[in-house]
């Protein structure tokens, strides 16, 4: 098949899919076990004709969940960022790997520009950073560096038998505990510190846990604070946590995978006050910044730590250029896709002021939804939202039942969560291309469902 013809087929399917966001915003769900037969997914011995291939592609794509429609409120990402989408398509066409300047060329310079811009927003004046396949891996890199800095001989000689301890809140992303298991620290040695009545890490409980571990002869080394918890969207008290980490000489990492977008807004960056005192930050551009999945950056306050802990010389690969222009020497990976280009394209198109406006639009949508809930007797807020997670219950109806039924009927895609033994609807307002009328429609569909149920 000729490339130009394939591109024509691809763009026709893409256009049809995008157009269907309005006419068919929620696909009809199919039980997982029926997919293989229904879509003829098996790989056959013989190939296909151009027409058969086009039909197979279209059928699969048109039955793929719509994460960009205005009826999608389910995850911490959504919408469709046009300039970033264009760059993502061109990234696949150019197909560069980001380990050397010889292979990446100008794309390496673009990645450096994006990282330096993010470092400036965070407040790491002479920092360092790199792209990872996702927030979980960015968090893992932070924990790995913190571990190796605490036990300097570990990377060469392995574990000495000392018990290293990490701390995170009970509302933090599950990757923190998972990474503890992956890195040999042990999932049980990642202490889950209780959260307060607003879902934030309890600082007094954190210090008590550290004291107890020191008393038992363990080695505390890492504290993970969260900027935008997954369920409630809470922002931990970073200034108070910093005092504890400095007192006990611990590495402070801030998981801002979800809430990192507030760095872009002067109006809302009070939520991340104190983050500049951390040692490392995770920031996912595929969430609040809205670029296509995935685009996660690990940012470090101290320059050179990525190179120190990940560099490994290889003459067959690193053949030209200075080390700083060969990112593979500072990366967990060797071959790596180009995730920076789409972030740069979006930032270049909207500009810093444009992204500030988009961020404030997201907050305006969340505040609008919050006010509807407060003014409606059938709805009840779980707590006043800090970010874009609007969590609420519907009187007389199970949140799990409601969310599942709305999805199965092709009306809405919204998720549920639980906190303090209570389940609720978790409405995520991350798509800045939505309007207040889309929020009105969301609540109208819920009320319509309730009336039919009654």
C-alpha positions as CSV (number, residue, x, y, z in Angstrom):
1,X,0.0,0.0,0.0
2,X,1.4,3.4,-0.9
3,X,1.9,5.8,2.0
4,X,-0.1,8.7,0.4
5,X,-3.1,6.5,-0.1
6,X,-2.7,5.1,3.5
7,X,-2.6,8.7,4.8
8,X,-5.8,9.5,2.9
9,X,-7.6,6.5,4.3
10,X,-6.3,7.3,7.8
11,X,-7.4,10.9,7.8
12,X,-10.8,10.0,6.4
13,X,-11.3,7.6,9.3
14,X,-10.0,10.2,11.8
15,X,-12.4,12.8,10.5
16,X,-15.3,10.5,10.7
17,X,-14.4,9.6,14.3
18,X,-14.1,13.2,15.3
19,X,-17.4,14.1,13.6
20,X,-19.1,11.3,15.6
21,X,-18.2,12.9,18.9
22,X,-21.5,14.8,18.6
23,X,-23.7,12.3,17.0
24,X,-22.4,9.3,19.0
25,X,-20.5,10.6,22.0
26,X,-20.6,7.4,24.0
27,X,-20.0,4.1,22.1
28,X,-22.2,1.1,22.8
29,X,-20.1,-1.0,25.2
30,X,-19.3,-4.6,24.2
31,X,-18.4,-7.3,26.7
32,X,-14.6,-7.8,26.5
33,X,-14.7,-11.5,25.6
34,X,-16.8,-10.7,22.4
35,X,-14.3,-8.2,20.9
36,X,-12.1,-10.8,19.1
37,X,-14.9,-12.4,17.2
38,X,-17.0,-9.2,16.7
39,X,-14.2,-7.2,15.2
40,X,-12.3,-10.2,13.6
41,X,-9.2,-9.3,15.6
42,X,-7.3,-12.6,14.9
43,X,-4.1,-12.4,12.9
44,X,-4.5,-14.5,9.7
45,X,-1.9,-16.2,7.6
46,X,-2.9,-14.2,4.5
47,X,-2.9,-10.4,4.3
48,X,-5.8,-8.1,3.3
49,X,-6.7,-6.0,0.3
50,X,-6.5,-2.2,0.7
51,X,-10.3,-2.0,0.9
52,X,-10.5,-4.8,3.5
53,X,-7.8,-3.1,5.6
54,X,-9.5,0.2,5.4
55,X,-12.8,-1.3,6.6
56,X,-11.1,-3.2,9.4
57,X,-9.4,0.0,10.7
58,X,-12.6,2.0,10.5
59,X,-14.7,-0.6,12.3
60,X,-12.2,-0.7,15.2
61,X,-11.7,3.0,15.5
62,X,-15.4,3.8,15.3
63,X,-16.0,1.5,18.2
64,X,-13.2,2.9,20.4
65,X,-14.3,4.8,23.5
66,X,-14.6,8.6,22.9
67,X,-12.3,10.4,25.4
68,X,-12.7,13.7,23.6
69,X,-16.5,14.0,23.5
70,X,-18.3,16.4,25.7
71,X,-20.1,13.5,27.4
72,X,-16.7,12.2,28.7
73,X,-15.9,13.0,32.4
74,X,-14.4,9.8,33.4
75,X,-10.6,10.2,33.7
76,X,-8.0,12.8,34.5
77,X,-7.6,13.6,30.8
78,X,-10.0,14.4,28.0
79,X,-10.7,16.7,25.1
80,X,-8.7,17.1,21.9
81,X,-5.9,19.6,21.7
82,X,-5.6,20.5,18.0
83,X,-1.9,21.8,17.8
84,X,-0.7,18.9,20.0
85,X,-2.7,16.4,17.8
86,X,-1.0,17.8,14.7
87,X,2.5,17.4,16.3
88,X,1.6,13.9,17.5
89,X,0.7,12.8,14.0
90,X,4.0,14.3,12.7
91,X,5.9,12.6,15.5
92,X,4.7,9.2,14.1
93,X,5.6,10.3,10.6
94,X,9.2,11.4,11.5
95,X,9.7,8.4,13.9
96,X,12.7,9.7,15.8
97,X,14.1,8.1,18.9
98,X,15.2,10.5,21.6
99,X,18.4,9.0,22.9
100,X,21.0,10.8,20.7
101,X,21.3,14.2,18.9
102,X,22.3,12.3,15.8
103,X,18.9,10.6,15.6
104,X,16.7,13.3,17.2
105,X,18.2,16.5,15.8
106,X,16.1,19.6,16.4
107,X,13.6,17.5,18.5
108,X,16.3,17.1,21.2
109,X,16.5,21.0,21.4
110,X,12.7,21.1,21.6
111,X,12.7,18.6,24.5
112,X,15.3,20.7,26.3
113,X,13.2,23.8,25.7
114,X,10.0,22.2,27.2
115,X,11.9,20.8,30.2
116,X,13.5,24.1,30.9
117,X,10.1,25.9,30.7
118,X,8.6,23.4,33.1
119,X,11.6,23.8,35.5
120,X,11.1,27.6,35.4
121,X,7.4,27.2,36.3
122,X,8.2,24.8,39.2
123,X,10.9,27.1,40.5
124,X,13.9,24.8,39.9
125,X,16.3,27.5,38.8
126,X,19.3,25.2,37.9
127,X,17.4,21.9,37.6
128,X,17.2,19.0,35.3
129,X,14.5,16.7,33.8
130,X,13.4,14.3,31.2
131,X,10.3,12.6,29.7
132,X,9.0,9.3,30.8
133,X,6.3,7.0,29.4
134,X,3.9,8.1,32.2
135,X,3.5,9.5,35.7
136,X,4.0,6.1,37.4
137,X,7.5,5.8,35.8
138,X,8.3,9.5,36.6
139,X,7.5,8.7,40.2
140,X,9.6,5.6,40.1
141,X,12.6,7.5,38.8
142,X,12.3,10.0,41.7
143,X,12.1,7.2,44.2
144,X,15.0,5.4,42.6
145,X,17.3,8.5,42.7
146,X,16.3,9.2,46.3
147,X,17.1,5.6,47.2
148,X,20.5,5.7,45.5
149,X,21.3,9.1,47.0
150,X,20.6,7.7,50.5
151,X,22.5,4.5,50.0
152,X,25.3,5.6,47.6
153,X,26.8,2.1,47.1
154,X,23.5,0.5,46.3
155,X,23.5,0.9,42.5
156,X,26.9,-0.8,42.3
157,X,26.7,-3.4,45.1
158,X,23.0,-4.0,45.7
159,X,21.1,-3.8,49.0
160,X,23.0,-4.0,52.2
161,X,20.1,-5.4,54.2
162,X,19.0,-2.0,55.7
163,X,15.3,-1.3,55.7
164,X,14.6,1.8,53.6
165,X,11.2,3.5,54.3
166,X,9.1,5.8,52.1
167,X,6.0,7.7,53.1
168,X,2.9,8.8,51.1
169,X,-0.6,9.7,52.0
170,X,-3.5,7.2,51.9
171,X,-5.0,9.2,49.1
172,X,-1.8,9.1,46.9
173,X,-1.6,7.4,43.5
174,X,-1.1,3.6,43.8
175,X,2.2,3.9,41.8
176,X,4.1,5.0,44.9
177,X,3.4,1.7,46.7
178,X,3.9,-0.3,43.5
179,X,7.2,1.4,42.8
180,X,8.4,0.5,46.3
181,X,7.8,-3.2,45.4
182,X,9.5,-2.8,42.0
183,X,12.6,-1.1,43.4
184,X,13.1,-3.7,46.1
185,X,12.2,-1.4,48.9
186,X,9.1,-3.4,49.5
187,X,5.5,-2.3,49.2
188,X,5.0,-2.8,53.0
189,X,7.8,-0.3,53.6
190,X,5.9,2.4,51.9
191,X,4.0,3.9,54.8
192,X,0.5,5.2,54.0
193,X,0.0,8.3,56.2
194,X,-3.6,9.1,57.1
195,X,-5.2,12.0,55.4
196,X,-7.2,14.8,57.2
197,X,-10.8,15.8,56.7
198,X,-10.0,17.4,53.4
199,X,-8.1,14.4,52.0
200,X,-4.6,16.0,52.5
201,X,-1.7,14.3,54.1
202,X,-1.8,14.6,57.9
203,X,1.6,16.2,58.7
204,X,1.5,15.3,62.4
205,X,0.9,11.6,61.5
206,X,3.8,11.8,59.0
207,X,6.2,12.9,61.6
208,X,5.0,10.3,64.1
209,X,5.5,7.6,61.5
210,X,9.1,8.8,60.8
211,X,9.9,8.9,64.5
212,X,8.6,5.4,64.9
213,X,10.7,4.1,62.1
214,X,13.8,5.8,63.4
215,X,13.1,4.2,66.8
216,X,12.9,0.8,65.2
217,X,16.3,1.3,63.4
218,X,14.8,1.7,60.0
219,X,16.0,4.3,57.4
220,X,13.4,6.9,56.3
221,X,14.5,8.3,52.9
222,X,11.6,9.5,50.8
223,X,8.3,11.4,51.2
224,X,5.8,11.6,48.4
225,X,3.4,14.6,48.5
226,X,0.6,14.9,46.0
227,X,-0.6,17.9,44.0
228,X,-4.1,16.8,43.0
229,X,-5.0,13.4,44.4
230,X,-6.6,11.0,42.0
231,X,-10.0,10.7,43.7
232,X,-10.6,14.0,45.6
233,X,-8.2,16.3,43.8
234,X,-6.6,17.4,47.1
235,X,-3.3,19.3,47.3
236,X,-1.1,18.3,50.3
237,X,0.3,21.0,52.6
238,X,3.7,21.3,50.9
239,X,5.2,24.0,53.2
240,X,4.5,22.0,56.3
241,X,5.7,18.7,54.8
242,X,8.9,20.5,53.7
243,X,9.6,21.4,57.3
244,X,9.4,17.7,58.2
245,X,11.6,16.5,55.3
246,X,14.2,19.1,56.0
247,X,14.2,18.3,59.7
248,X,14.8,14.5,59.1
249,X,16.9,15.0,55.9
250,X,14.5,13.2,53.6
251,X,13.9,13.5,49.9
252,X,10.7,15.3,49.1
253,X,9.0,14.3,45.8
254,X,5.8,16.0,44.6
255,X,3.5,14.0,42.4
256,X,1.9,16.7,40.4
257,X,1.0,14.4,37.5
258,X,-2.7,15.5,37.8
259,X,-2.5,18.9,39.4
260,X,0.7,20.2,37.6
261,X,-1.5,22.4,35.4
262,X,-1.9,24.9,38.2
263,X,1.7,26.0,37.7
264,X,0.4,27.7,34.6
265,X,-2.0,30.0,36.5
266,X,-1.1,32.9,38.7
267,X,-4.6,32.8,40.1
268,X,-4.4,29.2,41.2
269,X,-0.8,28.4,41.8
270,X,-1.2,29.1,45.5
271,X,-2.3,25.5,45.5
272,X,1.3,24.4,44.9
273,X,3.0,27.0,47.2
274,X,6.1,25.5,48.6
275,X,6.7,22.9,45.8
276,X,9.9,24.8,44.8
277,X,11.5,23.4,48.0
278,X,11.0,19.8,46.8
279,X,13.8,17.7,45.3
280,X,11.7,16.4,42.4
281,X,8.3,16.8,40.7
282,X,6.2,14.7,38.3
283,X,4.2,16.7,35.9
284,X,2.0,15.1,33.2
285,X,1.1,17.4,30.2
286,X,-1.4,14.8,29.0
287,X,-3.7,15.7,31.9
288,X,-4.5,19.4,32.6
289,X,-2.5,20.6,29.6
290,X,-4.6,18.3,27.4
291,X,-2.0,17.0,25.0
292,X,-2.4,13.4,23.6
293,X,-1.2,10.5,25.8
294,X,1.3,10.3,27.1
295,X,3.6,13.1,28.1
296,X,5.1,12.9,31.6
297,X,8.1,14.7,32.8
298,X,10.3,14.1,35.8
299,X,11.8,17.4,37.1
300,X,14.7,17.5,39.5
301,X,16.0,20.5,41.5
302,X,19.6,19.4,41.3
303,X,21.2,19.3,37.9
304,X,23.2,16.2,36.9
305,X,21.3,13.6,39.0
306,X,19.8,11.9,36.0
307,X,23.2,11.6,34.4
308,X,24.7,10.4,37.6
309,X,22.2,7.6,38.2
310,X,21.4,6.5,34.6
311,X,24.4,7.2,32.4
312,X,26.0,4.1,30.7
313,X,28.5,4.7,27.9
314,X,28.1,2.9,24.6
315,X,30.4,3.6,21.7
316,X,28.0,2.1,19.1
317,X,25.3,4.5,20.1
318,X,26.7,7.8,21.5
319,X,29.1,8.7,18.7
320,X,28.8,12.5,18.3
321,X,27.9,15.5,20.3
322,X,28.2,16.5,24.0
323,X,26.6,14.4,26.6
324,X,24.0,17.0,27.4
325,X,22.7,16.6,23.8
326,X,22.4,12.9,24.1
327,X,19.4,12.4,26.4
328,X,19.8,8.6,26.5
329,X,22.7,9.1,28.9
330,X,20.3,10.7,31.4
331,X,17.3,8.4,30.8
332,X,15.9,5.2,32.3
333,X,15.3,4.1,28.7
334,X,17.4,3.7,25.6
335,X,15.0,3.9,22.7
336,X,12.3,6.4,23.5
337,X,9.5,8.0,21.6
338,X,9.3,11.8,21.1
339,X,6.7,13.0,23.6
340,X,8.1,16.6,23.8
341,X,7.1,17.8,20.3
342,X,3.3,17.8,21.0
343,X,3.8,19.6,24.3
344,X,6.0,22.2,22.6
345,X,3.5,22.6,19.7
346,X,0.6,23.2,22.1
347,X,2.6,25.7,24.2
348,X,3.9,27.4,21.1
349,X,0.4,27.8,19.7
350,X,-1.4,29.0,22.8
351,X,1.5,30.7,24.5
352,X,1.9,31.0,28.2
353,X,-1.0,33.5,28.5
354,X,-3.2,31.2,26.4
355,X,-2.5,28.2,28.6
356,X,-3.2,30.3,31.7
357,X,-6.6,31.2,30.2
358,X,-7.3,27.5,29.4
359,X,-6.4,26.5,33.0
360,X,-8.7,29.1,34.5
361,X,-11.5,27.9,32.1
362,X,-11.1,24.4,33.7
363,X,-11.5,25.9,37.1
364,X,-14.5,27.9,36.0
365,X,-16.2,24.8,34.8
366,X,-15.5,23.0,38.1
367,X,-16.8,26.0,40.1
368,X,-20.0,26.1,37.9
369,X,-20.7,22.4,38.5
370,X,-20.1,22.9,42.2
371,X,-22.6,25.7,42.3
372,X,-25.2,23.6,40.6
373,X,-24.8,20.8,43.1
374,X,-25.1,23.3,46.0
375,X,-28.3,24.7,44.6
376,X,-29.9,21.3,44.0
377,X,-31.6,19.4,46.8
378,X,-31.1,16.0,45.1
379,X,-27.3,16.4,45.0
380,X,-24.8,16.7,47.9
381,X,-21.1,17.7,47.7
382,X,-18.6,15.3,49.4
383,X,-16.3,18.3,50.1
384,X,-15.5,21.7,48.6
385,X,-13.3,20.9,45.6
386,X,-9.8,22.5,45.4
387,X,-9.1,21.5,41.9
388,X,-11.1,19.9,39.0
389,X,-12.5,16.9,40.8
390,X,-16.1,17.6,41.8
391,X,-17.3,14.7,44.0
392,X,-21.0,14.4,44.9
393,X,-23.8,12.0,45.7
394,X,-27.3,11.7,44.3
395,X,-30.0,11.2,46.9
396,X,-31.5,7.7,47.0
397,X,-29.2,6.3,44.2
398,X,-26.0,4.3,44.4
399,X,-23.2,6.1,42.6
400,X,-21.9,2.9,41.2
401,X,-25.3,1.9,39.8
402,X,-25.8,5.4,38.4
403,X,-22.5,5.7,36.6
404,X,-22.7,2.2,35.2
405,X,-26.2,2.6,33.9
406,X,-25.5,6.0,32.3
407,X,-22.6,4.4,30.5
408,X,-24.5,1.3,29.4
409,X,-27.3,3.5,28.0
410,X,-24.9,5.6,26.0
411,X,-25.7,8.8,27.9
412,X,-22.6,9.7,29.8
413,X,-19.2,8.4,30.7
414,X,-18.4,9.4,34.3
415,X,-16.7,7.5,37.1
416,X,-17.2,7.0,40.8
417,X,-14.9,7.0,43.8
418,X,-15.0,6.3,47.5
419,X,-13.7,8.1,50.6
420,X,-14.5,7.5,54.3
421,X,-16.6,4.5,53.4
422,X,-18.9,6.6,51.1
423,X,-19.2,6.1,47.3
424,X,-19.8,9.1,45.1
425,X,-19.8,10.4,41.5
426,X,-16.4,11.8,40.6
427,X,-16.9,14.4,37.9
428,X,-13.7,15.5,36.2
429,X,-13.7,18.9,34.5
430,X,-10.5,18.7,32.6
431,X,-11.6,19.6,29.0
432,X,-11.4,23.4,28.6
433,X,-13.2,23.2,25.3
434,X,-16.4,22.4,27.2
435,X,-18.9,25.2,27.9
436,X,-21.3,25.8,30.8
437,X,-24.1,24.4,28.7
438,X,-22.2,21.0,28.6
439,X,-22.3,21.0,32.4
440,X,-26.0,21.8,32.3
441,X,-26.5,18.9,30.0
442,X,-24.6,16.6,32.3
443,X,-26.9,17.3,35.2
444,X,-30.0,17.3,33.0
445,X,-29.1,13.7,31.9
446,X,-28.7,12.6,35.5
447,X,-32.0,14.2,36.5
448,X,-33.7,12.6,33.5
449,X,-32.4,9.2,34.5
450,X,-33.6,9.8,38.1
451,X,-37.1,10.7,36.9
452,X,-37.3,7.6,34.7
453,X,-36.1,5.4,37.6
454,X,-38.8,6.9,39.9
